[in-house]
Amino acid sequence: MMLKKIGKSITIVNAIAFTIVFLVGGISIYLTKEILHNAYKIEDLSKDIIEVDSIHSDAYRLVLSMHHFLLREDETFVHITSVLSELKGKIERYLESESDEYIKGENSEIALLKTVFEHVDKLTVVNDLIDEFNRTGKLDKDKLLSMEEHAYSIEVITADINKIHIEKINWWTNESLSNMWAILFMYLFFFLIGGVSIYAGHIALLKNLVRPIKELASATLEFADGKYDRRVKTDLETEIGQLYQSFNSMAEKLQENDEFLRKFNEELEIKVNERTGELLKTNDQLHRTQNALIRTEKIAAVGQIAAGVTHEIKNPLNSLSINAQMLMRDLTGKLEPDSAVHESANLIRYEINRINNILEEFVKFAKFPEPQFYDNDINQVISEVVELVSESAKKSGVTITVSCQSDMPIVKFDARQFKEVLLNLCQNAIRAINNSGSLNIESAAEKNNVIIKVKDTGEGIQEKNLDNIFSPFFSTKEGGMGLGLSIVQRIVESHGGRIRCSSQVGSGTTFTIFLPIERG
């Protein structure tokens, strides 16, 4: 398999590269160690040079002190003694520090140091000359001059010692420079070889791997976008070529499956849309039928109740009303208007009237008259309703605004019933507004409908009650019958229209009526 061959080649190349790096690194580390070792040697020799140079300086000072003493014969002999003592101490310390080389019998430096030490021992005669001078006041100048030769010899020998040190430093420096040049040469050589190898490898990878993989990646991205007709071609007889063949085979199968799925989805979508449309129509029809049945049942129940109430209560209630009026007339002449009996009679008469009104609401809802369709102007109906409720709105601190489209079309509808619709909505809005607020009535023609909106800034309707506000006998007001909005909905729907309510607690309520311009 070509995959194994490529893997083996990559492993061999990596092994060779690793070996070369390891060898170059090892040689560089070894040469660097030698450079550091030479640097330490040079550092030690530098200290020795300083020490030997110090001995050389002391020998020179000793010669100067001896010359000065020969010329003046004063107390400068003290300096001769101290310089000689210091010189001897430095040579002893230096010899002690170089003891290892002395034991090994190393080079001529130790022999020279021994010679220097011998000259220093011979210079100790100067101390005897100075002692004699102190006792007798006489100085053996010839002997002192002979001592200068030893001091000169010390200067010459210390200079020779430092020449040896400098030669060693030069040799170690040259060796370090050679090692550094060797490291630099290896670095440049392998840098050049590595650069050429990397470039050749880059070209080979670009041709055999990178470009084919990029082309395959591009084809894969097009596949992700749904373009299944893309194919890739290559002359490589490697695993990349096998991958291209596998990709093309996969592409052909995916294209076949995609075409099959597309046709299947198109057919399925058509069938789903047909069935969905049928289900929506059926569901809408069922919903309307269900609502109509519920309202019919409630209306029938109200009709039965109204018939029974009318038969059982209406006649006795009329009799009670007549007798209450007679009682009020009799009491008016006999008792004061603010007497307890007079107030009780008024209460009886008020409750009889309230019961009578409830019965009339029942009868009105149960025996709903068919609308009489005539050409009417909806703006005129709105104007008449506003005039009717303006006084009660003023007392409640409600401001009424009317925004009606001027060129409204003439629509066939029952003006009396629609006046009842708008009157009911406006009265409910005024009751819903606390202290002060606004009531806005709008009308406009849009497409095939006349749209009437009644907006208020009242307390609003809770969301949980919005689905029930048009149901008969549903009311959140104390003492309410819950028939007003149900009658409104019946009137609007009997005209072929529909009514919607939107509300937000604390912000107000909007009722929107859609009245068809052309009746179907």
C-alpha positions in Angstrom: 0.0 0.0 0.0 1.2 3.5 -0.9 0.1 4.8 2.5 2.7 2.7 4.2 5.4 3.9 1.7 4.6 7.5 2.4 4.5 6.9 6.1 7.9 5.1 6.0 9.4 7.9 3.9 8.2 10.5 6.3 9.6 8.5 9.2 13.0 8.1 7.5 13.2 11.8 6.7 12.2 12.7 10.3 14.8 10.3 11.6 17.6 11.7 9.4 16.6 15.3 10.4 16.6 14.3 14.1 20.0 12.6 13.8 21.5 15.6 12.0 20.1 18.0 14.6 21.3 15.8 17.4 24.8 15.6 16.0 25.1 19.2 15.2 23.8 20.1 18.7 26.2 17.6 20.3 29.2 19.0 18.4 28.1 22.5 19.1 27.8 21.8 22.8 31.2 20.1 22.9 32.9 23.0 21.1 31.1 25.5 23.4 32.3 23.5 26.4 35.9 23.9 25.1 35.4 27.6 24.5 34.1 28.0 28.1 37.0 25.9 29.4 39.5 28.1 27.6 37.7 31.2 28.9 38.2 29.9 32.5 41.9 29.2 31.8 42.3 32.7 30.3 40.6 34.1 33.4 43.0 32.3 35.7 46.0 33.3 33.6 44.8 36.9 33.7 44.9 36.8 37.5 48.4 35.3 37.3 49.5 38.1 34.9 48.2 40.7 37.4 50.0 38.9 40.2 53.3 38.6 38.3 53.0 42.2 37.1 52.6 43.2 40.7 55.9 41.3 41.6 57.5 43.1 38.6 56.4 46.5 40.0 57.7 45.7 43.5 61.0 44.7 42.0 61.1 48.0 40.1 60.2 49.9 43.3 63.0 48.1 45.2 65.6 49.2 42.6 64.4 52.8 42.8 64.5 52.7 46.6 68.1 51.4 46.5 69.2 54.1 44.1 67.6 56.7 46.2 69.3 55.4 49.3 72.7 55.4 47.6 72.2 59.0 46.5 71.0 60.5 49.8 71.7 57.9 52.6 68.7 59.1 54.6 65.8 57.2 56.2 64.5 55.8 52.9 66.0 52.5 53.8 62.7 51.9 55.7 61.0 51.7 52.3 63.6 49.2 51.0 62.9 46.9 53.9 59.1 47.1 53.5 59.2 46.7 49.7 61.6 43.7 50.0 59.3 42.2 52.6 56.2 42.7 50.5 58.0 41.3 47.4 59.1 38.2 49.2 55.5 37.6 50.5 54.0 38.0 47.1 56.4 35.5 45.5 55.8 33.0 48.3 52.0 33.3 47.9 52.3 32.9 44.1 54.5 29.9 44.4 52.0 28.4 46.9 49.1 29.0 44.5 51.0 27.3 41.7 52.0 24.3 43.9 50.0 21.8 41.8 51.9 22.7 38.6 55.1 22.6 40.6 54.3 19.1 41.9 53.6 18.0 38.3 56.9 19.4 37.2 55.0 21.7 34.7 56.9 23.8 32.2 59.5 26.5 32.7 57.2 28.9 34.5 57.8 27.2 37.8 61.6 27.1 37.2 61.6 30.8 36.5 59.6 31.4 39.7 62.1 29.4 41.7 64.9 31.5 40.2 63.0 34.7 41.2 62.7 33.3 44.7 66.4 32.6 44.8 67.1 36.2 43.8 64.8 37.4 46.6 66.7 35.2 49.1 69.9 36.8 48.0 68.4 40.3 48.4 67.9 39.6 52.1 71.5 40.7 52.5 70.2 44.2 52.1 68.6 43.9 55.5 72.1 43.1 57.0 73.6 46.2 55.2 70.8 48.4 56.6 71.3 47.0 60.1 75.1 47.7 59.8 74.3 51.3 58.6 72.1 51.8 61.6 74.8 50.7 64.0 77.9 52.3 62.5 76.5 54.9 60.1 78.7 53.3 57.3 77.3 51.8 54.2 78.9 49.2 51.9 77.8 50.8 48.6 79.5 48.2 46.4 77.7 45.4 48.0 74.4 47.3 47.8 75.0 47.9 44.1 75.6 44.2 43.6 72.2 43.6 45.2 70.6 45.7 42.4 71.6 43.0 39.9 69.3 40.6 41.7 66.4 43.1 41.6 67.0 43.7 37.8 67.0 39.9 37.3 63.6 39.7 39.1 62.2 42.3 36.7 63.5 40.5 33.6 62.3 37.0 34.8 58.8 38.3 35.7 58.6 39.8 32.3 59.5 36.4 30.8 56.9 34.7 32.9 54.2 37.0 31.7 55.3 36.4 28.1 54.7 32.7 28.7 51.2 33.6 30.1 50.4 35.8 27.1 51.5 33.0 24.7 49.1 30.6 26.4 46.3 33.1 26.3 46.9 33.7 22.6 46.9 30.0 22.0 43.7 29.4 23.9 42.1 32.4 22.3 42.9 31.2 18.8 41.6 27.7 19.8 38.3 29.3 21.0 38.1 31.3 17.8 38.6 28.2 15.7 35.8 26.4 17.6 33.5 29.4 17.2 34.2 29.5 13.4 33.6 25.8 13.3 30.2 26.3 15.0 29.4 29.2 12.7 30.4 27.1 9.6 28.2 24.2 10.7 25.3 26.5 11.4 25.6 28.2 8.0 26.2 24.9 6.2 23.2 23.1 7.7 21.2 26.3 7.5 21.7 26.3 3.7 21.2 22.6 3.4 18.1 22.8 5.7 16.7 25.8 3.7 17.2 23.9 0.4 15.6 20.8 1.9 12.7 22.6 3.3 12.1 24.4 0.0 12.3 21.1 -1.9 10.0 19.4 0.7 7.6 22.4 0.4 7.4 22.0 -3.3 6.9 18.2 -3.0 4.2 18.6 -0.3 2.5 21.4 -2.3 2.4 19.3 -5.4 1.5 15.9 -3.9 -0.5 16.8 -0.8 -1.4 20.5 -0.2 -2.9 21.3 -3.6 -4.8 18.1 -3.9 -6.2 18.4 -0.4 -7.2 22.1 -1.1 -9.0 21.0 -4.2 -10.7 18.3 -2.3 -11.6 20.7 0.5 -13.1 23.1 -2.0 -15.2 20.3 -3.5 -16.3 19.4 0.0 -17.4 23.0 0.7 -19.4 23.0 -2.5 -21.0 19.8 -1.4 -21.9 21.4 1.9 -23.7 24.1 -0.2 -25.7 21.5 -2.0 -23.7 21.3 -5.3 -23.5 17.5 -5.7 -22.3 17.6 -9.4 -18.7 18.5 -8.4 -16.0 15.9 -9.3 -12.2 15.9 -8.6 -9.4 14.5 -10.8 -5.7 13.6 -10.2 -2.9 11.5 -11.7 -1.4 10.7 -8.3 -1.1 6.9 -7.6 -1.0 7.4 -3.9 -3.6 7.4 -1.1 -4.6 10.9 -2.3 -5.6 9.3 -5.6 -7.6 6.7 -3.7 -9.2 9.4 -1.7 -10.2 11.3 -4.9 -11.7 8.1 -6.3 -13.6 7.5 -3.0 -14.8 11.1 -3.0 -16.1 10.8 -6.6 -17.9 7.6 -5.8 -19.5 9.1 -2.7 -20.5 12.2 -4.8 -22.2 10.1 -7.4 -24.2 8.2 -4.7 -25.1 11.4 -2.8 -26.2 13.1 -6.0 -28.5 10.2 -6.8 -29.9 10.2 -3.3 -30.3 13.9 -3.4 -32.3 13.8 -6.6 -34.5 11.0 -5.2 -35.0 12.9 -2.0 -35.8 16.2 -3.8 -38.4 14.6 -5.9 -39.8 12.8 -2.9 -39.9 16.0 -0.8 -41.6 17.9 -3.6 -44.3 15.3 -3.9 -44.6 15.1 -0.1 -44.7 18.9 0.3 -47.5 19.1 -2.3 -49.5 16.4 -0.5 -48.8 18.0 2.9 -49.9 21.4 1.7 -53.1 19.9 0.3 -53.9 18.0 3.5 -52.9 21.0 5.6 -55.2 23.3 3.7 -58.0 20.8 4.0 -57.3 20.4 7.7 -57.2 24.2 8.3 -60.4 24.7 6.5 -62.0 21.8 8.4 -60.7 23.0 11.7 -61.8 26.6 11.0 -65.3 25.3 10.0 -65.4 23.1 13.1 -64.3 26.0 15.3 -67.0 28.2 13.9 -69.6 25.5 14.1 -68.6 24.8 17.7 -68.8 28.4 18.7 -72.1 28.7 16.9 -73.5 25.6 18.7 -72.3 27.0 22.1 -73.9 30.3 21.4 -77.0 28.6 20.1 -77.3 26.5 23.3 -76.8 29.5 25.5 -79.3 31.5 23.5 -81.7 28.7 23.7 -81.2 28.4 27.4 -81.7 32.2 27.7 -84.8 31.9 25.6 -86.3 29.3 27.8 -85.3 31.2 30.9 -86.7 34.4 29.4 -90.0 32.7 28.5 -90.4 31.2 32.0 -89.4 34.5 33.6 -91.8 36.4 31.5 -94.6 34.0 32.3 -94.0 33.6 36.0 -92.5 37.0 37.0 -93.5 39.6 34.5 -97.2 39.8 35.4 -96.7 39.7 39.2 -93.9 42.2 38.7 -96.3 44.6 36.9 -98.8 44.2 39.6 -96.1 45.0 42.2 -95.0 48.0 40.2 -98.6 49.4 40.1 -99.2 48.8 43.8 -95.8 50.4 44.6 -96.8 53.5 42.6 -100.2 53.6 44.5 -98.4 53.2 47.8 -96.0 56.0 46.9 -98.9 58.3 46.0 -100.7 57.6 49.3 -97.6 58.1 51.3 -96.7 61.3 49.6 -99.7 63.1 51.2 -99.4 61.5 54.6 -95.6 61.3 55.4 -92.5 63.4 54.9 -90.3 62.5 51.9 -87.4 61.6 54.2 -89.3 59.2 56.5 -88.3 55.6 56.8 -91.5 54.3 55.3 -91.1 56.6 52.3 -87.5 55.4 51.8 -88.6 51.7 52.0 -91.3 52.3 49.4 -88.7 54.0 47.1 -86.4 51.1 47.6 -89.2 48.7 46.6 -90.0 50.7 43.5 -86.2 50.8 42.6 -85.7 47.0 43.0 -88.9 46.4 40.9 -87.5 48.5 38.1 -84.1 46.8 38.3 -85.7 43.4 38.0 -87.8 44.6 35.1 -84.6 45.8 33.3 -82.9 42.4 33.8 -86.0 40.7 32.3 -85.8 43.1 29.3 -82.1 42.2 28.8 -83.0 38.5 28.9 -85.7 39.0 26.4 -83.6 41.2 24.1 -80.8 38.6 24.0 -83.2 35.7 23.5 -85.4 37.3 20.9 -82.6 38.9 18.8 -84.2 40.7 15.8 -82.8 40.1 12.3 -80.9 43.2 11.1 -82.5 45.5 8.5 -79.9 46.4 5.8 -80.0 49.9 4.3 -77.4 52.2 2.9 -76.0 54.1 5.8 -73.0 56.3 6.7 -71.0 54.8 9.6 -69.5 58.2 10.4 -73.0 59.6 11.0 -73.7 56.7 13.4 -70.4 57.4 15.3 -71.3 61.1 15.5 -74.8 60.3 17.0 -73.2 57.9 19.6 -70.6 60.4 20.6 -73.4 62.9 21.2 -75.3 60.4 23.4 -72.3 59.6 25.6 -70.6 63.0 25.7 -72.4 64.1 28.9 -71.6 61.0 30.9 -68.0 61.1 29.6 -67.7 64.7 30.8 -68.9 63.8 34.3 -66.3 61.0 34.4 -63.5 63.2 33.3 -63.1 61.4 30.0 -62.0 63.2 26.8 -63.6 61.9 23.6 -61.7 62.2 20.3 -63.0 61.2 16.9 -60.8 60.4 13.9 -63.0 59.4 10.9 -62.0 59.0 7.3 -63.8 61.7 5.3 -64.5 59.7 2.1 -66.0 56.7 3.8 -68.0 54.4 1.4 -71.8 53.9 1.9 -72.4 50.5 3.5 -75.6 48.5 3.9 -76.1 47.8 7.6 -78.7 48.2 10.4 -78.0 51.7 11.8 -80.1 51.1 14.9 -78.3 47.9 15.9 -74.8 49.4 15.1 -75.7 52.4 17.2 -76.4 49.9 20.0 -73.0 48.3 19.4 -71.0 51.5 19.6 -73.0 52.8 22.5 -72.3 49.6 24.5 -68.5 49.8 23.7 -68.3 53.5 24.6 -70.2 53.1 27.9 -68.0 50.2 28.9 -64.9 52.3 28.1 -66.1 55.2 30.2 -66.8 52.9 33.1 -63.3 51.4 32.7 -61.5 54.8 33.0 -60.8 56.0 36.6 -61.1 59.7 37.3 -59.7 60.9 33.9 -58.6 59.5 30.6 -59.3 59.5 26.9 -61.7 57.6 24.6 -60.8 57.6 20.9 -63.1 56.4 18.1 -61.6 55.9 14.6 -63.1 54.8 11.3 -61.3 53.9 8.0 -61.9 52.0 4.8 -59.3 49.3 4.1 -59.5 46.8 1.2 -63.0 45.3 1.4 -63.8 46.3 5.0 -64.8 49.3 7.0 -62.8 49.3 10.2 -64.0 50.9 13.4 -61.7 51.2 16.5 -62.8 52.1 20.0 -59.8 52.8 22.2 -59.7 53.8 25.9 -57.0 54.4 28.5 -58.8 52.5 31.2 -57.7 49.8 33.6 -57.5 47.1 30.8 -58.6 43.5 30.8 -56.6 40.7 32.3 -55.1 38.3 29.7 -56.9 35.3 31.2 -60.3 36.9 30.6 -59.8 38.0 27.0 -61.1 34.7 25.6 -64.3 34.9 27.6 -65.4 38.5 27.3 -67.8 37.7 24.4 -69.4 34.7 26.2 -72.9 35.2 27.5 -73.2 35.7 31.3 -69.4 36.3 31.7 -68.8 39.5 33.6 -66.1 40.8 36.0 -68.2 43.7 37.1 -70.3 43.5 40.3 -73.9 43.1 39.4 -73.2 42.8 35.7 -75.3 40.3 33.6 -72.5 39.6 31.1 -74.7 40.0 28.0 -73.6 43.4 26.6 -70.5 42.2 24.7 -72.2 39.0 23.7 -75.0 41.1 22.1 -72.4 43.3 20.4 -70.7 40.2 18.9 -74.1 38.8 17.7 -74.9 42.1 15.9 -71.5 42.4 14.3 -71.5 38.7 13.1 -75.1 39.0 11.9 -73.7 41.7 9.5 -71.1 39.3 8.2 -68.3 41.1 10.2 -66.0 40.2 13.1 -64.8 42.0 16.3 -61.4 41.7 18.0 -60.2 42.8 21.4 -56.7 43.7 22.5 -55.9 44.9 26.0 -53.1 45.5 28.4 -53.7 45.9 32.1 -53.0 49.5 33.2 -52.8 50.8 29.6 -56.2 50.4 28.1 -58.4 48.4 25.7 -59.0 48.5 22.0 -62.0 46.9 20.2 -61.7 46.6 16.4 -64.8 46.0 14.3 -64.4 44.7 10.7 -67.6 45.4 8.7 -67.6 44.1 5.1 -68.4 46.8 2.5 -70.0 44.3 0.1 -72.2 41.7 1.7 -71.7 38.1 0.4 
